[in-house]
Amino acid sequence: MVITYILYQKKILNIIKIKNIGGRKMGYKEFVTRSIEKNSEKIVNLSNKIFDLAEIGFREYKSVEAFVELLKTEEFSIEKGIAGMPTAFKATYGHGKPIIGFLAEYDALPNLGQMGGCSIFSPTKENKDGHGCGHNLIGAGAFAAALAVKEYLKENSKEGTVILFGCPSEEKGNGKTIMAREGVFNGTDIALTWHPFDNTSVFDYGTLANVSVFFSFQGITAHAAAAPEMGRSALDAAELMSVGVNYLREHIIPEARVHYAYRDVGGIAPNVVQGHSTVHYFIRAPKSSQVKEIYKRVIDVAEGAAKMTGTKMSYDLYAGLSDFVPNHKLSEVVHESMKEIGAPEFDDKDIELAHKFFNSGTPEEIEAKKLAIKVKYGEERAKEFFEKPLDMKIPPLVWGNKVLAGSTDVGDVSYVVPTAQLSYATATIGTAAHTWQMTAHGNTSIAHKGLFAASKALALAAIKVLEDETLLKEIRNEWEKTFDNQYECPIPADVPPRLND
């Protein structure tokens, strides 16, 4: 009883200390709001700089330098080139437990360069690539949250550590998967991140696990008219594989996705039997175990295609990632924090710009967008969006078995650390990711307001966990029951980061 009383007294004193910073009362929300608003210029400048650089995966050298330069001025110790990736880094402040991790991304997408703020298709000339998934905002928001927690630790002389993990190549090389495989996140108590979207919510859903695989066929060239019997067509093999996989779709779970692109068709001469071909497959499903099973069956199909054509087949697993499994308890803390921070306060200029984006496109495209919004949100909510096409509400947290039809390597972090993520509206409702329209929002006032709200909510959630040992134990207990410390990385140990592809 005496020990319990002393711990209770210590906790109360800590809370009093927090609430009397600078000689006046200050709550957690007020603290993070003050921190992020004080640092708003450097946060926006970082986001805009990453937006302009728009470097694709594993080539984000200048983007990483922008982070490192800022982090050094904020007393973070920097470790660069971690997990065998030159553009991965770890920035640490503080000491001891708990260890709070924020996940920063900063890679762009190829061929999605677009003038910021322009609702008409206007590709950038100096750089064809662009942030069509808002990773400039993710990185800047994670930096802002880490900075707020660092200031909190410093001003209150608290024990604890904050780490900003610089995670490269989410789009093609799955940097976090490799970092998880190499133990970079080990010892971290919680991990927090966010994603820009056209809507605001907690990730109360999972995402699809996937593997990215190249299947290659080696045949024998021959004159297609004079001696076709001497040839063994590698292109035929690739085509037969595609036919076989298309028949396979009927016999896999409906939630799975298998898609492909030809990378090598064996040449351009139709009068030559093609001696080589390569096709690139993505295999996705709600759980990593399901992907593994479907992957084996796709290999069987490829082997069958090779036998039918007398060719040789080889395959190379390029990358992979696990499904995202949100920690419910931590996500509830994030949701509570989002409600305290509130949705972004968009003004008339933001709404005017959003209308321009919403009404861009053909009449058919606009009608299709409206129908999709009605289906997703219902008639009444859709009417609100048509009047003001920006999401300005925090929806309730509703757990179920929902799965987002997309993938993220945050999933691998969730397998090794209790993880939660949120989204804030940084774009007009109905704006799809991986489009020039999403790129165009990336340096606007709309995006910046979503960025600030997200970073405040992340920092607030982190401080709540820092201040509540019982809460941290509950988060950890849930994670241990969910995973039982089992993690099989979808990228085998002998597959290096695809740095030069």
C-alpha positions in Angstrom: 0.0 0.0 0.0 2.8 2.4 0.9 4.6 1.7 -2.5 1.3 2.2 -4.4 0.7 5.5 -2.6 4.2 6.8 -3.4 3.8 5.9 -7.1 0.4 7.6 -7.1 1.9 10.7 -5.5 4.8 10.7 -8.0 2.3 10.5 -10.9 0.2 13.4 -9.5 3.4 15.6 -9.1 4.4 14.9 -12.6 1.0 15.9 -13.9 1.1 19.1 -11.8 4.5 19.8 -13.2 3.3 19.4 -16.8 0.3 21.6 -16.2 2.4 24.5 -14.8 4.9 25.0 -17.5 6.1 28.6 -17.7 4.3 29.7 -14.6 0.8 29.0 -15.9 -1.4 25.9 -16.4 -0.8 24.0 -19.6 -2.4 20.7 -20.6 -1.0 18.2 -23.1 -3.1 19.5 -25.9 -2.0 23.1 -25.3 1.6 22.0 -25.2 1.7 20.2 -28.5 -0.3 23.0 -30.1 2.2 25.6 -28.9 5.1 23.5 -30.1 3.8 22.8 -33.6 2.5 26.3 -34.2 5.8 27.8 -32.9 7.7 25.5 -35.4 5.1 25.8 -38.2 7.4 27.7 -40.6 10.2 25.1 -40.5 7.6 22.3 -40.8 6.0 23.7 -43.9 9.4 24.6 -45.4 10.5 21.0 -44.9 7.3 19.6 -46.5 7.6 22.0 -49.5 11.2 21.2 -50.0 10.6 17.5 -50.1 7.7 18.2 -52.4 9.9 20.1 -54.8 12.7 17.5 -54.7 10.4 14.6 -55.5 13.0 11.9 -55.3 11.9 8.3 -56.0 12.6 5.3 -53.7 16.2 4.7 -52.5 17.3 7.9 -54.3 16.0 10.3 -51.7 19.5 11.7 -50.9 18.7 15.4 -50.9 15.4 14.8 -49.0 17.2 12.9 -46.3 19.8 15.7 -46.0 17.0 18.2 -45.5 15.7 16.1 -42.5 19.2 15.6 -41.1 20.1 19.3 -41.3 16.9 20.2 -39.3 17.2 17.4 -36.8 20.8 18.2 -35.9 19.7 21.8 -35.0 17.1 20.2 -32.7 19.6 18.2 -30.7 18.8 14.8 -32.2 21.6 12.3 -32.7 21.6 10.9 -36.2 22.5 7.5 -37.5 22.5 7.3 -41.3 22.6 4.4 -43.8 20.9 1.9 -41.5 19.7 -1.6 -42.5 22.0 -1.4 -45.6 20.0 1.6 -47.1 21.8 4.9 -47.7 18.6 6.9 -47.4 17.4 5.3 -44.2 18.1 7.0 -40.9 17.4 7.0 -37.2 17.2 10.3 -35.3 17.1 9.9 -31.5 16.6 12.3 -28.5 16.4 11.5 -24.8 17.3 8.4 -22.8 15.5 5.5 -21.1 12.0 4.2 -21.4 9.5 4.4 -22.9 10.7 4.7 -26.5 8.3 6.4 -28.8 8.9 6.0 -32.6 7.5 8.1 -35.4 7.7 6.8 -39.0 8.8 9.3 -41.7 8.4 8.7 -45.4 9.7 10.9 -48.2 9.8 9.0 -51.5 7.9 10.2 -54.6 6.3 8.3 -57.4 7.6 8.2 -61.0 5.9 10.3 -63.7 3.5 12.1 -61.3 5.2 15.5 -61.4 2.5 18.2 -61.3 2.4 22.0 -60.5 1.3 22.4 -56.9 -2.1 24.0 -56.4 -3.0 23.7 -60.1 -6.4 21.9 -60.8 -5.5 21.5 -64.5 -3.1 18.8 -65.6 0.2 20.6 -65.7 3.2 18.3 -65.4 6.4 19.8 -64.1 9.2 20.1 -66.7 12.2 20.0 -64.4 11.3 16.8 -62.7 8.9 14.2 -64.1 8.3 12.6 -60.7 6.0 13.8 -58.0 4.5 13.2 -54.5 1.3 11.5 -55.7 0.9 9.8 -52.3 1.7 12.8 -50.1 4.9 11.4 -48.6 6.4 14.9 -48.3 3.5 15.5 -45.8 4.0 12.2 -44.0 7.7 13.0 -43.4 7.1 16.6 -42.3 4.3 15.5 -40.0 6.3 12.8 -38.3 9.1 15.3 -37.9 6.8 17.8 -36.3 5.4 15.2 -33.9 8.8 14.0 -32.9 9.9 17.6 -32.3 7.0 18.3 -30.0 7.7 15.2 -28.0 11.4 16.1 -27.8 10.5 19.5 -26.4 8.1 17.9 -24.0 10.8 15.6 -22.6 13.3 18.5 -22.4 11.1 21.0 -20.7 9.9 18.5 -18.2 13.2 16.8 -17.6 11.4 13.5 -18.2 12.9 10.1 -18.8 12.0 8.7 -22.2 13.2 8.5 -25.8 11.8 9.8 -29.0 13.0 8.4 -32.3 12.2 9.6 -35.8 12.7 6.7 -38.2 13.6 7.8 -41.7 12.0 5.1 -43.9 12.9 5.1 -47.6 11.2 3.7 -50.6 7.7 2.8 -49.3 6.4 2.7 -52.8 8.7 0.2 -54.5 11.3 -1.3 -52.2 9.4 -1.6 -48.9 12.1 0.1 -46.7 10.3 -0.5 -43.5 10.1 -4.2 -44.2 13.8 -4.4 -44.5 14.2 -2.3 -41.4 12.0 -4.6 -39.5 13.9 -7.6 -40.8 17.2 -6.1 -39.6 15.8 -5.3 -36.1 15.8 -1.5 -36.5 12.5 -1.2 -34.6 13.4 -3.6 -31.8 13.0 -2.1 -28.4 10.6 0.6 -29.5 7.5 0.7 -27.2 5.1 2.2 -29.7 5.2 3.4 -33.3 3.0 6.1 -34.7 2.5 7.5 -38.2 -0.1 9.0 -40.5 -1.2 9.2 -44.2 -2.6 12.0 -46.2 -5.9 11.2 -47.9 -9.1 12.9 -49.0 -10.7 11.9 -45.6 -10.0 12.0 -41.9 -10.0 8.9 -39.7 -8.1 6.4 -37.6 -6.9 3.3 -39.4 -9.5 1.0 -37.8 -8.9 -1.4 -40.7 -6.1 -3.6 -42.0 -4.3 -3.4 -45.3 -3.2 -6.0 -47.9 0.0 -7.9 -47.6 1.8 -8.4 -50.8 4.8 -9.8 -52.7 6.4 -8.3 -55.8 7.9 -11.0 -58.0 9.6 -11.2 -61.4 9.0 -14.3 -63.5 11.4 -14.8 -66.4 11.4 -17.4 -69.2 14.3 -18.4 -71.3 13.6 -20.0 -74.7 15.3 -20.5 -78.0 15.2 -18.1 -80.9 14.4 -19.2 -84.5 13.1 -17.9 -87.7 9.4 -17.7 -87.2 8.5 -18.6 -90.8 11.4 -20.7 -92.0 12.1 -22.8 -88.9 9.5 -22.3 -86.2 9.9 -25.8 -85.0 13.4 -25.0 -83.9 12.2 -22.2 -81.6 10.9 -22.3 -78.0 9.0 -19.1 -77.4 9.6 -17.3 -74.0 6.8 -14.9 -74.9 4.3 -17.7 -75.3 5.3 -19.0 -71.9 4.7 -15.6 -70.3 1.3 -15.3 -72.1 0.3 -18.8 -71.0 1.3 -18.0 -67.5 -1.0 -15.0 -67.6 -3.9 -17.1 -68.9 -3.3 -19.7 -66.1 -3.2 -17.0 -63.4 -6.4 -15.5 -64.8 -8.1 -18.9 -64.4 -6.6 -19.2 -60.9 -8.4 -16.1 -59.8 -11.7 -18.1 -59.6 -10.1 -20.3 -57.0 -8.5 -17.9 -54.6 -10.2 -15.8 -52.0 -12.2 -12.9 -53.5 -10.3 -10.3 -51.4 -7.0 -11.3 -53.0 -5.5 -9.2 -55.9 -3.1 -10.5 -58.5 -1.9 -8.1 -61.2 1.0 -8.0 -63.6 2.9 -6.0 -66.2 5.2 -7.3 -69.0 8.7 -6.0 -68.5 10.4 -7.9 -71.4 8.6 -9.3 -74.4 11.6 -10.7 -76.1 12.1 -8.0 -78.7 10.2 -6.2 -81.4 10.6 -8.5 -84.4 7.5 -10.7 -85.0 9.5 -12.9 -87.4 11.8 -14.0 -84.6 10.7 -16.5 -82.0 11.2 -14.7 -78.7 14.0 -16.2 -76.7 13.4 -14.3 -73.4 10.6 -12.6 -71.5 9.8 -11.3 -68.1 6.5 -10.5 -66.4 6.2 -8.6 -63.1 3.5 -9.8 -60.6 2.0 -8.3 -57.5 0.2 -10.8 -55.3 -1.9 -9.3 -52.5 -4.3 -10.6 -49.8 -5.6 -9.5 -46.4 -3.0 -11.6 -44.5 0.6 -12.5 -45.1 -0.2 -16.2 -44.7 -2.7 -16.0 -47.6 -0.2 -14.2 -49.9 2.3 -17.0 -49.2 -0.2 -19.7 -50.2 -1.3 -17.9 -53.4 2.3 -17.1 -54.3 3.1 -20.9 -54.3 0.2 -21.5 -56.6 1.3 -18.8 -59.0 4.8 -20.4 -59.1 3.1 -23.7 -60.0 1.3 -21.9 -62.9 4.6 -20.4 -64.1 6.3 -23.8 -64.0 3.4 -25.3 -66.0 3.7 -22.6 -68.6 7.4 -23.4 -69.0 6.7 -27.1 -69.5 4.0 -26.3 -72.1 6.5 -24.2 -74.1 9.7 -26.1 -73.6 11.3 -23.1 -71.9 13.1 -22.6 -68.6 11.5 -20.5 -65.8 13.1 -18.6 -63.0 11.7 -16.2 -60.5 13.0 -13.4 -58.3 11.2 -12.1 -55.3 11.8 -8.3 -55.6 10.1 -7.1 -52.4 7.2 -7.8 -50.1 5.4 -6.5 -47.1 3.0 -7.6 -44.4 -0.6 -6.6 -43.7 -1.1 -3.8 -41.3 -2.6 -4.9 -37.9 -3.6 -1.8 -35.9 -3.2 -2.0 -32.1 -6.7 -1.3 -30.8 -5.7 0.3 -27.5 -3.1 2.6 -29.1 -5.5 3.5 -31.9 -8.1 4.4 -29.3 -5.6 6.8 -27.8 -5.0 8.3 -31.2 -8.7 8.7 -31.9 -9.2 10.4 -28.6 -6.4 12.7 -29.4 -7.8 13.5 -32.9 -11.1 14.5 -31.3 -9.3 16.8 -28.9 -7.3 18.4 -31.7 -10.2 18.5 -34.1 -10.5 18.5 -37.9 -8.6 21.0 -40.0 -10.2 24.4 -40.1 -10.5 25.0 -43.8 -11.4 28.6 -44.9 -13.2 30.0 -47.9 -10.1 30.0 -50.1 -9.5 26.3 -49.3 -13.1 25.5 -50.2 -12.9 27.5 -53.4 -9.7 25.6 -54.5 -11.4 22.3 -53.5 -14.3 23.0 -55.8 -11.9 23.6 -58.7 -10.3 20.2 -58.1 -13.7 18.5 -57.6 -15.1 19.9 -60.8 -12.0 19.1 -62.9 -12.4 16.2 -65.3 -15.1 15.2 -67.8 -18.8 15.3 -66.9 -18.7 11.5 -66.8 -15.8 11.5 -64.4 -17.4 14.0 -62.1 -20.7 12.0 -62.0 -18.7 8.8 -61.3 -17.0 10.6 -58.4 -20.3 11.8 -57.0 -21.8 8.3 -57.1 -18.7 6.8 -55.4 -19.0 9.4 -52.6 -22.8 8.7 -52.2 -22.1 4.9 -51.9 -19.3 5.4 -49.4 -20.8 8.1 -47.2 -24.5 8.1 -47.8 -26.8 10.7 -49.3 -26.8 13.3 -46.5 -23.1 13.3 -46.0 -22.6 13.4 -49.8 -24.7 16.6 -50.0 -22.4 18.2 -47.4 -19.4 17.3 -49.5 -20.9 18.6 -52.7 -21.4 21.9 -51.0 -18.0 21.9 -49.2 -15.7 19.2 -50.8 -13.4 18.9 -47.8 -13.6 16.4 -44.9 -14.0 18.5 -41.7 -15.3 15.9 -39.3 -13.7 13.2 -37.0 -15.7 10.0 -37.6 -16.3 7.5 -34.8 -13.9 4.6 -34.3 -15.6 1.4 -35.4 -13.7 -1.9 -35.2 -14.5 -4.6 -37.6 -12.9 -6.8 -40.2 -12.4 -4.0 -42.8 -9.4 -4.1 -45.1 -8.2 -1.2 -47.2 -7.6 -2.3 -50.8 -4.0 -1.1 -50.8 -0.7 -2.0 -49.1 1.9 -0.3 -46.8 5.1 -1.5 -45.2 3.8 0.0 -42.0 2.3 -3.4 -41.7 5.7 -4.9 -41.0 6.3 -2.4 -38.2 2.9 -3.4 -36.7 4.2 -7.0 -36.5 7.2 -6.0 -34.4 6.0 -2.9 -32.5 2.5 -1.9 -31.3 1.5 0.5 -34.0 -1.3 3.0 -34.9 -1.8 5.3 -37.7 -4.3 8.0 -38.7 -5.3 9.9 -41.8 -6.2 13.6 -42.1 -7.8 15.2 -45.1 -5.1 17.0 -47.2 -7.0 16.9 -50.5 -10.4 17.4 -52.0 -12.9 14.6 -51.3 -12.8 12.1 -54.1 -9.1 12.7 -54.9 -7.5 9.3 -55.4 -3.9 8.5 -54.3 -1.3 8.0 -57.0 -2.7 10.6 -59.3 -1.5 14.0 -60.5 -4.5 15.5 -58.6 -3.1 14.2 -55.3 0.3 15.6 -56.2 -1.2 19.0 -57.0 -2.6 19.3 -53.4 0.7 18.5 -51.8 2.0 22.1 -51.1 -1.4 23.9 -50.7 -3.0 25.4 -47.6 -5.4 22.4 -47.6 -2.4 20.0 -47.3 -0.6 22.1 -44.7 -3.7 22.3 -42.4 -4.1 18.6 -42.6 -0.4 18.2 -41.8 -0.6 20.4 -38.7 -3.7 18.6 -37.4 -2.1 15.2 -37.9 1.2 16.1 -36.2 -0.6 17.5 -33.2 -2.8 14.4 -32.8 0.3 12.1 -33.1 2.3 14.1 -30.6 -0.7 14.3 -28.2 -1.2 10.5 -28.3 2.5 9.9 -27.7 2.6 12.2 -24.6 -0.4 10.4 -23.2 1.4 7.1 -23.5 4.5 8.6 -22.0 2.6 9.7 -19.0 0.6 6.5 -18.3 2.6 3.3 -17.5 -0.7 1.3 -17.1 -1.8 2.4 -20.6 1.6 1.4 -22.1 1.3 -2.1 -20.4 -2.2 -2.5 -21.9 -1.0 -1.6 -25.3 1.9 -4.1 -25.0 -0.3 -6.9 -23.6 -2.7 -6.6 -26.6 0.2 -6.7 -29.1 1.8 -9.8 -27.4 -1.6 -11.6 -27.5 -2.1 -10.6 -31.2 1.3 -11.7 -32.5 2.8 -14.0 -29.9 6.1 -12.6 -30.9 5.9 -14.3 -34.3 7.2 -12.4 -37.4 8.3 -13.9 -40.6 9.6 -11.2 -42.9 8.2 -11.5 -46.4 11.6 -10.4 -47.8 14.1 -13.3 -47.2 17.4 -12.5 -45.5 19.3 -13.1 -48.7 17.3 -10.5 -50.7 19.1 -7.2 -50.4 17.5 -3.7 -50.8 16.8 -3.0 -54.4 18.9 0.2 -54.4 19.7 0.4 -58.1 16.5 -0.7 -59.8 
